[in-house]
Amino acid sequence: MSITIHTDVPLKNYVTMRLGGRARFMADLHSPSEIHEIVQRAKEQQLPVFVLGGGSNTLVHDDGYQGLVLRNRIPGFEVIGETASDVTIKVGAGESWDDVVRRTVEMRLSGIEALSAIPGTAGAAPVQNIGAYGQEVAETLISLEAYDEQTSQIVTLSNADCLFSYRNSMFRSSALGRYIITSITLRLFKAAPAPPFYKAVQEYLDERSTTLYTPEVIRQAVMAIRADKLPDPKERPNTGSFFKNAIVEDWQLNDLKKDYPDIPAYDMPDQLYKIPTGWLIEQTGLKGQLLHGMRVHDKNALVLINESATSYEDLATARTEIIGAVRDKFRIQISQEPLEM
Ligand code: EPU
């Protein structure tokens, strides 16, 4: 099957922030076997290649992308191993992440149920090491397969190879642009989810006096909490958390506590602390404000909604103002979460 290549495609229709210019070329990938030929053709014409999943964590500049955008639609959902305690599944990178969660929850498997209702594709999940309500995909991902543009081979990368950390992996840092992920392999558990659960989840369960913890119960709780706190990108364009939470060293936290005794902070490994950037932005007074068409979400200041912005430039101006306000007040440099095409 030969691939159809479209030209001059408005990228704003393919990213959930609904901003940005056009792609010079765009094509859908349906199988790993298609990758080699199309990547070689792009190389011959000296065109850069960008792989797009669901577009829920990607921003597009106003001048668009002067290269080839490949939309990853590679399907697949297969059980490839089972023991008394766990089940290993291999999933095509183009599958909807939440469909994968739903299917594993229906199989009564635990491990990714707290990652329910996250927009985007399975192949994008490891790129930013998606995490929510106490789980991270790095905790269940065994390995993945990817086309390596450097060696022109499909390779298997182990969990350790991916260099996972909070909201990060080598796919968006040291190996940016090198791999096209074709499938991910997850090991999920037959045992039921066990407390302690993330605070908001526990509160939701307590309010309903729920003490029977199944993957389905946790999925329903997470979906309800998210529906309340996070705007639906289909109705209000956004990319989820627009900023990462801030990671600070102990001396910084102690310093901040002198001025802000109530500052929330969560322990991380290596004597680092995570400070919710939503809290930092809220303290600057920007929560709920409209900046250049971008709304700082009134239920979580970490989220920016494109209410009436007309360009990436509008978004960039709003971003500069928010980053500046946090820096001026707290001397903390916050960083953006979505990747830029
Ligand atoms: N907070 C505020 N004001 C705000 C927002 C948050 O004070 O406007 C404080 C509160 O103290 C709250 C704490 O921040 O207790 C944590 O808030 P929440 O549980 O809503 O989570 P978050 O830190 O804002 C992170 C992830 C989300 C994920 C939730 C739940 C990042 C960048 N974001 O947000 O992920 O759903 O935890 O686990 O780590 C995403 O990445 O797109 C995303 C939605």
Boltz pocket constraint, residues with backbone or C-beta under 6 A from the ligand:
constraints:
  - pocket:
      binder: B
      contacts: [[A, 131], [A, 132], [A, 133], [A, 134], [A, 167], [A, 198], [A, 200], [A, 229], [A, 230], [A, 239], [A, 240], [A, 241], [A, 242], [A, 243], [A, 244], [A, 245], [A, 264], [A, 276], [A, 277], [A, 278], [A, 279], [A, 280], [A, 282], [A, 287], [A, 297], [A, 298], [A, 299], [A, 300], [A, 301], [A, 302], [A, 337]]
      max_distance: 6.0
